[in-house]
């Protein structure tokens, strides 16, 4: 059975953000992840993690102006200085919070443009090298353009080729089962092929991004395949509960040993 993390941006939203750590722990989660911690004092976030007894799995680098539709800076050459500052900010937070991984969002840009491709490559190399000094892994995640129109990184093959080409041990693939199914299907074959590159897995049902087992994909078969493949990393529950978070956790009981 995989070890799950609660995504506190989507789950336990019945509580204020800093109270979600304790709520996740009370529900049986030993690890958590979230999108952005930057609106909260980093020392208080770290203290809440410690008090709840949960581990931080990952969070994202600052994405630019989210409210204005920005979804990362890495592929935007005109934002190079701001991107590099965001890497340092993310690593500062990770050092206090104790997060072992950061997700580098690519941004809204044309993936066919040589200018944007070069910027993204340079950004990933810079971020990974700086993160390596701190013992942190840098994750990249293909995201479907139905949920995030215009997002630069929506190709698993491109992501895998770039990771191999850059050759940094701390660059890993964030394999989101929800995004993979929407982008190209073939989820289990993708896991089999990309397993050596995967640093983190996330799950939600397709098409509505609710609890696993509530959509078109056999999520339980996929999770069993992860076990059979020998994946020992974390699986992030990055889904929107249909109702109250606790009421929707029954799907986990199907995975518990008899």
VEXVEXRO-959801 format. One record per atom (N, C-alpha, C, O): x, y, z; residue in one letter. Coordinates in steps of 0.1 Angstrom, whole numbers, padded with zeros to 4 digits, always signed. Each point is the difference from the previous one (the first is absolute). Last residue first. Layout:
<sites>
XYZA
...
</sites>
This chain:
<sites>
-0061-0069+0045X
-0011-0007+0006X
+0004-0005+0014X
-0008-0006+0007X
+0030+0050-0030X
+0001-0014+0000X
-0011-0007+0007X
-0005+0006+0010X
-0002+0042-0035X
+0005-0006+0013X
+0001-0015-0001X
-0009-0006-0005X
-0011+0036-0028X
+0014-0004-0002X
+0006-0006+0012X
+0012-0005-0001X
-0057+0022-0001X
+0001-0011-0010X
+0014-0005-0002X
+0003-0010-0005X
-0014+0047+0033X
-0002-0012+0007X
+0001-0012-0010X
+0003-0011+0004X
+0000+0057-0018X
+0012-0005+0005X
-0002-0014+0007X
+0009-0008+0000X
-0045+0035-0016X
+0006-0007-0011X
+0013-0007+0005X
+0005-0010-0006X
-0032+0039+0033X
-0004-0014+0001X
+0008-0008-0011X
+0002-0012+0001X
-0004+0062+0010X
+0012-0008+0001X
-0002-0015+0000X
+0009-0008+0002X
-0040+0048-0003X
+0004-0005-0013X
+0012-0009+0001X
+0005-0005-0010X
-0025+0028+0047X
-0011-0009-0006X
+0005-0006-0013X
-0005-0011-0003X
+0032+0044+0024X
+0000-0013+0008X
-0010-0010-0006X
+0002-0012+0000X
+0000+0057-0018X
+0012-0008-0003X
+0000-0014+0007X
+0002-0010-0007X
-0047+0035-0010X
+0009+0001+0011X
+0012-0009-0002X
-0002-0012-0004X
-0019+0014-0039X
-0007+0006+0011X
+0010+0003+0011X
+0011+0005-0003X
+0005-0020-0038X
-0014+0003-0004X
-0008+0007+0010X
-0008+0008-0002X
+0062-0004-0002X
-0010-0009+0006X
-0014+0005-0005X
-0003+0011-0001X
+0050-0005-0025X
-0010+0008+0007X
-0011-0009+0005X
-0008-0006-0007X
+0062-0006-0002X
-0013+0000-0005X
-0009+0009+0008X
+0003+0004+0012X
+0046-0025-0011X
-0003+0014-0005X
-0014+0000-0007X
-0001+0002-0012X
+0034-0033+0043X
-0015+0000-0002X
-0003+0014-0004X
-0005+0008+0008X
+0054-0035-0012X
-0008+0011+0005X
-0015+0000-0004X
-0003-0003-0012X
+0045-0033+0021X
-0011+0002-0009X
-0008+0012+0006X
-0007-0002+0010X
+0062-0018-0004X
-0013+0005+0005X
-0010+0002-0011X
+0004+0002-0012X
+0037-0038+0009X
-0002+0014+0003X
-0013+0003+0005X
-0008-0009+0003X
+0027-0033-0020X
+0000+0001+0014X
-0001+0015+0005X
+0002+0003+0011X
-0010-0042-0055X
+0001+0014+0004X
-0001+0002+0015X
-0009-0005+0006X
+0008-0036-0035X
+0010+0002+0010X
+0001+0015+0004X
+0010+0004+0005X
-0041-0030-0035X
+0012+0006-0007X
+0011+0003+0010X
+0012+0002-0004X
-0055-0017+0019X
+0007-0011-0007X
+0013+0005-0007X
+0009-0008-0002X
-0036+0040+0024X
+0006-0009+0010X
+0007-0011-0008X
+0012-0003+0004X
-0036+0032-0031X
+0012+0007+0007X
+0007-0009+0010X
+0012+0000+0000X
-0052-0016-0020X
+0012+0000-0009X
+0012+0007+0005X
+0011-0004-0001X
-0051+0007+0025X
+0006-0014+0002X
+0012-0001-0010X
+0010-0006+0004X
-0035+0045-0008X
+0007+0000+0013X
+0007-0014+0003X
+0011+0000+0005X
-0040+0004-0043X
+0012+0008-0002X
+0009+0000+0013X
+0012-0001-0001X
-0054-0019+0003X
+0009-0008-0009X
+0013+0007-0002X
+0011-0006+0000X
-0044+0029+0022X
+0005-0010+0009X
+0009-0010-0008X
+0010-0004+0006X
-0034+0039-0029X
+0011+0005+0008X
+0007-0010+0009X
+0012+0000+0003X
-0040+0001-0048X
+0000-0010+0011X
+0013+0004+0009X
+0010-0005-0002X
-0040+0040-0030X
+0012-0008+0001X
-0001-0009+0012X
-0005+0004+0011X
-0029+0029-0021X
+0001-0009-0011X
+0012-0010+0001X
-0001-0011-0007X
-0018+0033+0052X
+0000+0005-0013X
+0001-0011-0010X
-0003-0012+0002X
+0006+0012+0047X
-0013+0006-0003X
-0001+0004-0014X
-0010+0007-0004X
+0049-0026+0028X
-0010-0010-0001X
-0014+0006-0003X
-0009-0008-0002X
+0044+0041+0025X
+0003-0012-0008X
-0011-0010+0001X
-0006-0002+0010X
-0008+0053-0001X
+0006-0012+0006X
+0004-0011-0010X
-0008-0002-0009X
+0001+0047-0016X
-0004-0004+0013X
+0007-0012+0006X
+0011-0003-0005X
-0011+0028-0041X
+0011+0002+0010X
-0005-0001+0015X
+0003+0007+0009X
-0025-0015-0054X
-0005+0011+0008X
+0010+0003+0012X
-0002+0009+0008X
+0000-0045-0046X
+0004+0013-0004X
-0002+0012+0010X
+0005+0011-0003X
+0018-0050+0018X
-0003+0007-0013X
-0014-0003-0004X
-0005-0011+0001X
+0034+0011+0049X
-0008-0007-0010X
-0002+0009-0012X
+0001+0013+0001X
+0044-0012+0029X
-0014+0005+0002X
-0008-0007-0011X
+0006-0005-0010X
+0049+0007+0031X
-0011-0007-0005X
-0013+0008+0003X
-0001+0007+0010X
+0061-0007-0014X
-0012+0005+0006X
-0012-0006-0007X
+0001-0006-0011X
+0056-0001+0021X
-0012-0004-0007X
-0012+0007+0007X
+0000+0002+0012X
+0059+0002-0016X
-0013+0002+0008X
-0011-0004-0009X
+0000+0003-0012X
+0045-0007-0003X
+0003+0003+0014X
-0012+0002+0009X
+0001+0000+0012X
+0017-0026-0062X
-0011+0006+0009X
+0004+0002+0014X
+0006-0008+0007X
+0019-0013-0045X
+0000+0015+0000X
-0009+0006+0010X
+0001+0012+0003X
+0002-0060-0013X
+0013+0005+0005X
+0001+0015+0001X
+0009+0005+0008X
-0050-0025-0026X
+0002-0002+0015X
+0014+0005+0004X
+0001+0006+0011X
-0025-0007-0056X
+0006+0012+0006X
+0004-0002+0015X
+0006+0009+0006X
-0028-0043-0035X
+0011+0006-0008X
+0008+0010+0008X
+0012+0002-0002X
-0050-0022+0022X
+0010-0010-0002X
+0012+0006-0008X
+0012-0003+0004X
-0050+0030+0003X
+0007-0003+0012X
+0011-0010-0001X
+0011+0002+0005X
-0039+0006-0042X
+0009+0011+0003X
+0007-0001+0013X
+0012+0004+0000X
-0043-0037-0012X
+0012-0001-0009X
+0009+0012+0002X
+0012-0001+0000X
-0052+0002+0023X
+0008-0010+0006X
+0013-0002-0009X
+0011-0002+0005X
-0044+0033-0020X
+0006+0004+0013X
+0010-0010+0005X
+0011+0003+0004X
-0038+0010-0047X
+0011-0010+0001X
+0008+0002+0013X
+0012+0001+0001X
-0038+0042-0020X
-0004-0014+0004X
+0012-0008+0003X
+0011+0005+0003X
-0011+0043-0017X
+0003-0011-0009X
-0005-0014+0004X
+0003-0010-0007X
-0014+0055+0029X
+0009+0003-0011X
+0002-0011-0010X
-0001+0002-0013X
-0026-0008+0052X
-0006+0010-0009X
+0009+0003-0012X
-0005+0001-0011X
+0021-0030+0045X
-0012-0006-0006X
-0006+0010-0010X
-0004-0004-0011X
+0040+0019+0037X
+0005-0010-0010X
-0012-0006-0007X
+0000-0001-0012X
-0008+0031+0048X
+0005+0007-0012X
+0004-0010-0011X
-0003+0002-0011X
-0010-0021+0052X
-0011+0008-0005X
+0004+0006-0013X
-0007-0001-0010X
+0040-0020+0036X
-0009-0010-0007X
-0011+0007-0007X
-0004-0004-0011X
+0053+0024+0022X
-0014+0002+0005X
-0009-0009-0009X
-0001+0002-0012X
+0055+0003+0024X
-0009-0007-0008X
-0014+0000+0006X
-0003-0007+0009X
+0053+0033-0008X
-0012-0001+0008X
-0011-0006-0009X
-0005+0007-0009X
+0061-0010+0005X
-0013+0001-0006X
-0011-0001+0011X
+0000-0009+0008X
+0053+0026-0001X
-0009-0011-0001X
-0013+0004-0006X
-0004+0011-0001X
+0059+0004+0013X
-0012+0004-0008X
-0008-0013-0002X
+0004-0010-0005X
+0038+0010+0028X
-0011+0005+0008X
-0011+0006-0008X
-0009+0007+0006X
+0050-0025-0024X
-0006-0011+0008X
-0012+0005+0008X
-0009-0008+0003X
+0027+0027-0052X
+0001+0003+0015X
-0007-0011+0008X
-0012-0003-0003X
+0016+0008-0048X
+0009-0009+0008X
+0002+0004+0014X
+0010-0004+0006X
-0032+0021-0050X
+0007+0009+0010X
+0008-0008+0010X
+0010+0005+0004X
-0036-0028-0037X
+0010+0008-0007X
+0008+0009+0010X
+0012+0001-0001X
-0049-0028+0015X
+0011-0009-0003X
+0011+0009-0006X
+0012-0002+0003X
-0052+0024+0008X
+0007-0005+0012X
+0012-0008-0004X
+0011+0001+0006X
-0037+0013-0041X
+0007+0011+0006X
+0007-0004+0012X
+0011+0004+0003X
-0039-0035-0025X
+0012+0002-0008X
+0008+0012+0006X
+0013-0001+0001X
-0055-0009+0019X
+0010-0011+0002X
+0013+0002-0007X
+0011-0002+0005X
-0046+0033-0012X
+0005+0001+0013X
+0010-0011+0003X
+0011+0003+0006X
-0033-0005-0047X
+0009+0012+0001X
+0006+0001+0014X
+0012+0003+0001X
-0045-0035-0007X
+0012-0004-0007X
+0010+0011+0000X
+0012-0002+0002X
-0055+0010+0016X
+0008-0009+0009X
+0013-0004-0007X
+0011-0001+0007X
-0042+0046-0012X
+0005-0011-0008X
+0009-0009+0008X
+0011+0005+0004X
-0030+0040+0004X
-0011-0009+0000X
+0004-0013-0008X
-0009-0006-0006X
+0028+0057+0024X
+0004-0014+0001X
-0012-0009+0000X
-0007-0001+0011X
+0000+0049-0016X
+0012-0004-0009X
+0002-0015+0001X
+0002-0006-0011X
-0050+0030+0016X
+0011-0003+0009X
+0011-0006-0009X
-0002-0009-0009X
-0043+0025-0005X
+0012+0007-0003X
+0012-0004+0008X
+0011+0006-0002X
-0058-0015+0024X
+0002+0003-0014X
+0013+0008-0002X
+0004+0009+0007X
-0023-0043+0030X
+0009+0012+0000X
+0004+0003-0014X
+0011-0003-0005X
-0043-0031+0013X
+0000+0007+0013X
+0008+0012+0000X
-0004+0010+0007X
+0006-0034-0046X
-0015+0002+0002X
-0002+0007+0014X
-0007+0010+0000X
+0050-0025-0015X
-0004+0014-0004X
-0015+0002+0000X
-0004+0011-0004X
+0038-0045+0035X
-0009+0001-0012X
-0004+0014-0002X
-0003+0008+0009X
+0051-0022+0012X
-0014+0003+0004X
-0009+0002-0012X
+0004+0005-0010X
+0048-0026+0029X
-0009+0003-0012X
-0014+0002+0005X
-0005-0009+0007X
+0050+0016+0023X
-0013-0007-0001X
-0007+0004-0013X
-0003+0012-0002X
+0054-0012+0034X
-0008+0006-0011X
-0012-0009-0003X
+0001-0012+0000X
+0037+0021+0044X
-0010-0008-0008X
-0006+0009-0011X
-0002+0012+0001X
+0048-0015+0033X
-0008+0009-0008X
-0009-0008-0009X
+0005-0008-0007X
+0022-0001+0058X
-0003-0004-0014X
-0009+0010-0007X
-0009+0006+0007X
+0047+0001+0035X
-0014+0000-0004X
-0001-0005-0015X
+0008+0003-0008X
+0032+0009+0038X
-0005-0014+0001X
-0015-0001-0003X
-0007-0009+0005X
+0037+0048-0009X
-0008+0000+0012X
-0006-0015+0002X
-0007-0002+0010X
+0033+0013-0048X
+0008+0005+0011X
-0007-0001+0013X
+0006-0001+0011X
-0029-0009-0051X
+0010-0011+0004X
+0008+0004+0012X
+0004-0008+0008X
-0033+0040-0029X
-0007-0009+0009X
+0009-0012+0005X
+0000-0004+0011X
+0016+0034-0044X
-0001+0007+0013X
-0007-0009+0010X
+0004+0000+0012X
-0001-0017-0055X
+0014+0002+0006X
-0001+0007+0013X
+0007-0004+0009X
-0047-0001-0033X
+0005-0013+0004X
+0014+0002+0007X
+0002-0006+0010X
-0022+0043-0031X
-0007-0003+0012X
+0005-0013+0006X
+0002-0001+0012X
+0016+0015-0053X
+0004+0010+0010X
-0007-0005+0013X
+0007-0001+0011X
-0018-0023-0049X
+0014-0002+0003X
+0004+0009+0012X
+0006-0005+0010X
-0048+0012-0028X
+0000-0013+0007X
+0014-0003+0004X
+0002-0005+0012X
-0008+0043-0038X
-0006+0002+0013X
+0001-0013+0008X
+0003+0001+0012X
+0010-0002-0057X
+0010+0008+0008X
-0005+0002+0014X
+0007-0001+0010X
-0036-0020-0041X
+0012-0008+0003X
+0009+0007+0009X
+0005-0006+0010X
-0041+0031-0025X
-0004-0011+0009X
+0011-0009+0004X
+0002-0003+0012X
+0005+0036-0045X
-0001+0006+0013X
-0004-0010+0011X
+0005+0000+0011X
-0003-0013-0056X
+0014+0002+0006X
-0001+0006+0014X
+0008-0003+0008X
-0048-0004-0032X
+0006-0013+0004X
+0014+0002+0006X
+0003-0006+0009X
-0026+0044-0026X
-0006-0005+0012X
+0006-0013+0005X
+0002-0003+0012X
+0012+0020-0054X
+0003+0010+0011X
-0005-0004+0013X
+0007+0000+0011X
-0018-0024-0050X
+0014-0003+0004X
+0004+0009+0012X
+0008-0004+0009X
-0059-0011-0020X
+0009+0011-0002X
+0014-0003+0005X
+0001-0003+0012X
-0041-0025-0008X
+0007-0001-0013X
+0010+0011-0002X
+0007-0001-0010X
-0037-0001+0048X
+0010-0011+0001X
+0008-0002-0013X
+0010-0007+0000X
-0034+0052+0022X
-0001-0009-0012X
+0011-0010+0001X
+0011+0003-0001X
-0034+0020+0046X
+0009+0003-0011X
-0001-0010-0011X
-0005-0011+0002X
-0007+0022+0052X
-0008+0000-0012X
+0009+0005-0011X
+0004+0012-0001X
+0016-0038+0045X
-0006+0012-0004X
-0008-0002-0013X
+0000-0010-0006X
+0026-0021+0039X
+0006+0005-0013X
-0005+0013-0004X
+0008+0009-0005X
+0000-0032+0056X
-0011+0002-0010X
+0007+0007-0012X
+0008+0009+0001X
+0013-0040+0039X
+0003+0011-0009X
-0011+0001-0010X
+0000-0007-0010X
+0004-0017+0061X
-0005-0001-0014X
+0002+0013-0007X
-0004+0010+0005X
+0031-0036+0038X
-0007+0012-0005X
-0005-0003-0014X
+0007-0006-0008X
+0011-0024+0055X
-0002+0002-0014X
-0007+0013-0002X
-0008+0005+0008X
+0020-0022+0036X
+0010-0006-0008X
-0001+0003-0015X
+0010-0003-0008X
-0025+0031+0055X
-0005-0007-0012X
+0011-0005-0008X
+0010+0007-0003X
-0012+0020+0046X
+0006-0014-0001X
-0005-0008-0012X
+0000-0012+0000X
-0006+0060+0019X
-0011-0010+0001X
+0005-0014+0000X
-0006-0009+0006X
+0037+0044-0012X
-0007+0002+0013X
-0010-0011+0002X
-0002-0006+0011X
+0025+0008-0052X
+0010-0003+0011X
-0006+0001+0013X
+0004-0007+0010X
-0030+0018-0048X
+0002-0015+0001X
+0010-0003+0011X
-0001-0010+0007X
-0007+0055-0019X
-0012-0006+0007X
+0003-0015+0003X
-0003-0005+0010X
+0035+0028-0035X
+0000+0005+0013X
-0011-0006+0008X
+0001-0004+0012X
+0000-0006-0057X
+0010-0008+0008X
+0002+0006+0014X
+0002-0008+0009X
-0031+0031-0039X
-0005-0014+0002X
+0010-0008+0009X
-0004-0007+0009X
+0018+0050-0023X
-0011+0001+0010X
-0005-0014+0003X
-0002-0003+0012X
+0033+0006-0046X
+0007+0002+0013X
-0011+0001+0011X
+0002-0004+0011X
-0017+0000-0055X
+0007-0012+0004X
+0006+0002+0014X
-0001-0009+0009X
-0019+0046-0029X
-0010-0009+0005X
+0006-0013+0004X
-0004-0007+0010X
+0032+0039-0031X
-0004+0004+0014X
-0010-0009+0006X
+0000-0003+0012X
+0011-0004-0057X
+0011-0004+0009X
-0002+0005+0014X
+0004-0007+0010X
-0036+0020-0042X
+0000-0015+0002X
+0011-0004+0010X
-0003-0007+0009X
+0001+0052-0023X
-0011-0003+0010X
+0000-0015+0002X
-0002-0004+0012X
+0032+0018-0045X
+0004+0005+0014X
-0010-0003+0010X
+0003-0005+0011X
-0014-0006-0056X
+0011-0008+0005X
+0004+0004+0014X
+0001-0008+0009X
-0037+0021-0043X
-0002-0001+0015X
+0011-0007+0007X
-0001-0005+0011X
-0003+0009-0059X
-0001+0014+0004X
-0001+0001+0016X
+0001+0011+0005X
-0002-0054-0029X
+0013+0006+0001X
+0000+0014+0005X
+0010+0005+0006X
-0042-0047+0003X
-0002+0014-0004X
+0013+0007+0000X
+0004+0004+0011X
-0016-0049+0005X
+0001+0000-0015X
-0001+0014-0005X
-0001+0002-0013X
-0003-0011+0061X
+0012-0007-0005X
+0002+0001-0015X
+0012+0001-0005X
-0047+0015+0038X
+0009+0010-0007X
+0011-0007-0008X
+0007+0007-0007X
-0062-0016+0029X
+0014-0003+0000X
+0008+0009-0009X
-0006+0007-0008X
-0041-0003+0008X
+0001-0014+0005X
+0015-0005-0001X
+0003-0010-0004X
-0040+0057+0002X
+0013-0005-0002X
+0001-0014+0007X
-0005-0002+0010X
-0034+0032-0010X
+0001-0011-0010X
+0013-0005-0002X
+0002-0009-0009X
-0018+0043+0041X
-0001+0005-0014X
+0002-0010-0011X
+0002+0003-0011X
+0001-0013+0058X
-0013+0006-0002X
-0002+0005-0014X
-0011+0002-0005X
+0053-0020+0019X
-0010-0010-0002X
-0013+0006-0003X
-0008-0005-0009X
+0059+0023+0003X
-0013+0005+0005X
-0011-0010-0003X
-0006+0001-0011X
+0054-0021+0017X
-0004+0013-0006X
-0013+0004+0006X
-0003-0003+0011X
+0021-0037+0004X
-0004-0002-0014X
-0001+0013-0007X
-0005+0000-0012X
+0036-0024+0055X
-0009+0011-0003X
-0004+0000-0015X
+0009-0001-0008X
+0004-0047+0024X
+0007+0013+0000X
-0010+0011-0002X
-0011-0003-0005X
-0007-0042+0027X
+0004+0006-0013X
+0009+0013+0003X
-0001+0006+0010X
-0003-0052+0022X
-0009+0011-0004X
+0006+0006-0012X
+0011-0004-0005X
-0008-0045+0038X
+0004+0009-0010X
-0009+0012+0000X
-0011+0000+0005X
+0014-0034+0031X
+0004-0007-0012X
+0006+0010-0011X
+0011-0002-0005X
-0016+0002+0062X
-0003+0007-0012X
+0006-0007-0012X
+0012-0004+0000X
-0030-0018+0048X
+0012+0003-0008X
-0005+0009-0012X
-0010-0002-0006X
-0013-0004+0058X
+0000-0004-0014X
+0012+0005-0008X
+0006+0010+0004X
-0023-0002+0043X
+0008-0013-0001X
-0001-0005-0015X
+0001-0012-0002X
-0019+0053+0026X
-0009-0010-0005X
+0007-0013-0002X
-0006-0011-0001X
+0031+0049+0016X
-0011-0003+0010X
-0009-0012-0005X
-0004-0008+0008X
+0037+0024-0038X
+0006-0007+0011X
-0010-0004+0011X
+0000-0011+0005X
-0014+0038-0042X
+0004-0013-0004X
+0005-0009+0011X
-0004-0011+0002X
-0005+0056+0007X
-0012-0008-0001X
+0002-0014-0005X
-0006-0009+0004X
+0042+0040-0002X
-0004-0004+0013X
-0013-0008+0000X
-0001-0010+0007X
+0018+0028-0047X
+0009-0011+0004X
-0005-0005+0014X
+0001-0012+0003X
-0023+0049-0020X
-0003-0012-0008X
+0008-0011+0005X
-0005-0011+0001X
+0015+0052+0017X
-0013-0005+0005X
-0004-0013-0007X
-0005-0009+0006X
+0043+0032-0021X
+0003-0006+0013X
-0013-0006+0006X
+0000-0010+0007X
-0002+0035-0047X
+0006-0013-0003X
+0003-0007+0014X
-0002-0013+0000X
-0039+0047-0011X
+0014+0001+0005X
+0006-0014+0000X
-0006-0010+0005X
-0030+0021-0042X
+0000-0003+0014X
+0014+0001+0005X
+0010-0004-0007X
-0024+0007-0039X
-0008+0010+0007X
+0000-0002+0015X
-0007+0008+0007X
+0030-0037-0039X
+0007+0013+0002X
-0009+0011+0006X
+0005+0011+0003X
-0007-0061-0017X
+0000+0003+0015X
+0003+0015+0002X
+0002+0004+0011X
-0023-0039-0052X
+0008+0012+0003X
-0001+0004+0014X
-0011+0002+0005X
-0006-0045-0023X
+0005+0007-0011X
+0010+0011+0004X
+0011+0000-0004X
-0016-0047+0031X
-0008+0012-0002X
+0006+0008-0012X
+0012-0002-0003X
-0010-0048+0036X
+0006+0008-0010X
-0010+0012-0002X
-0012-0001+0004X
+0024-0042+0035X
-0008+0010-0007X
+0007+0007-0011X
+0013+0001+0000X
-0013-0048+0037X
+0007+0010-0009X
-0010+0008-0007X
-0011-0004-0002X
-0002-0031+0031X
+0013+0002+0006X
+0008+0010-0008X
+0011+0005+0005X
-0067-0018+0003X
+0011+0003-0009X
+0013+0003+0008X
+0000+0007+0010X
-0045-0016+0009X
+0009-0011-0002X
+0011+0002-0010X
+0008-0009-0003X
-0043+0039+0023X
-0006-0009-0009X
+0009-0012-0004X
-0004-0008-0008X
+0019+0043+0037X
-0011-0007+0006X
-0007-0010-0009X
-0006-0009+0005X
+0039+0037-0023X
+0006-0010+0009X
-0011-0008+0007X
+0002-0012+0002X
-0015+0048-0029X
+0005-0011-0008X
+0006-0011+0009X
-0002-0012-0003X
-0013+0051+0023X
-0011-0007-0005X
+0005-0012-0008X
-0006-0011+0001X
+0038+0041+0015X
-0005-0008+0011X
-0012-0009-0005X
-0002-0011+0004X
+0019+0042-0035X
+0011-0010+0004X
-0005-0010+0011X
+0001-0012-0001X
-0027+0050-0014X
-0002-0012-0008X
+0011-0010+0003X
-0002-0012-0002X
-0002+0058+0019X
-0006-0010+0008X
-0002-0014-0007X
-0004-0010+0006X
+0021+0050-0026X
+0010-0004+0010X
-0006-0010+0009X
+0007-0007+0008X
-0035+0026-0043X
+0012-0008-0005X
+0009-0005+0011X
+0004-0012+0000X
-0056+0017+0011X
+0010+0009-0004X
+0013-0007-0004X
+0003-0011+0006X
-0046-0018-0010X
+0008+0006+0010X
+0008+0011-0006X
+0003+0000-0012X
-0030-0028-0013X
-0010+0004+0010X
+0007+0007+0011X
-0006+0007+0009X
+0028-0028-0046X
-0003+0014-0001X
-0011+0005+0009X
-0003+0012+0000X
+0028-0056-0010X
-0002+0006+0013X
-0002+0015+0000X
+0004+0007+0009X
+0016-0024-0054X
-0007-0008+0010X
+0000+0008+0014X
+0008+0009+0002X
+0013+0009-0042X
-0013-0005-0004X
-0008-0007+0011X
-0012+0001-0001X
+0055+0018+0009X
-0006+0010-0008X
-0014-0004-0004X
-0009+0008-0001X
+0039-0037+0024X
-0008+0009+0009X
-0005+0012-0007X
-0007+0008+0005X
+0019-0061-0016X
+0003+0013-0006X
-0009+0010+0007X
-0012+0000-0001X
+0033-0048+0020X
-0012+0008-0002X
+0004+0013-0007X
+0009+0007+0005X
+0015-0057-0009X
+0001+0013+0006X
-0013+0008-0003X
-0006-0002-0010X
+0021-0054+0012X
-0006+0011-0005X
+0003+0013+0007X
+0003+0000+0012X
+0018-0051-0025X
-0001+0009+0012X
-0005+0013-0006X
+0006+0006-0009X
-0017-0057-0011X
+0009+0012+0000X
-0002+0008+0012X
-0010-0001+0008X
+0006-0053-0011X
-0009+0012+0000X
+0009+0012+0000X
+0009+0002+0008X
</sites>
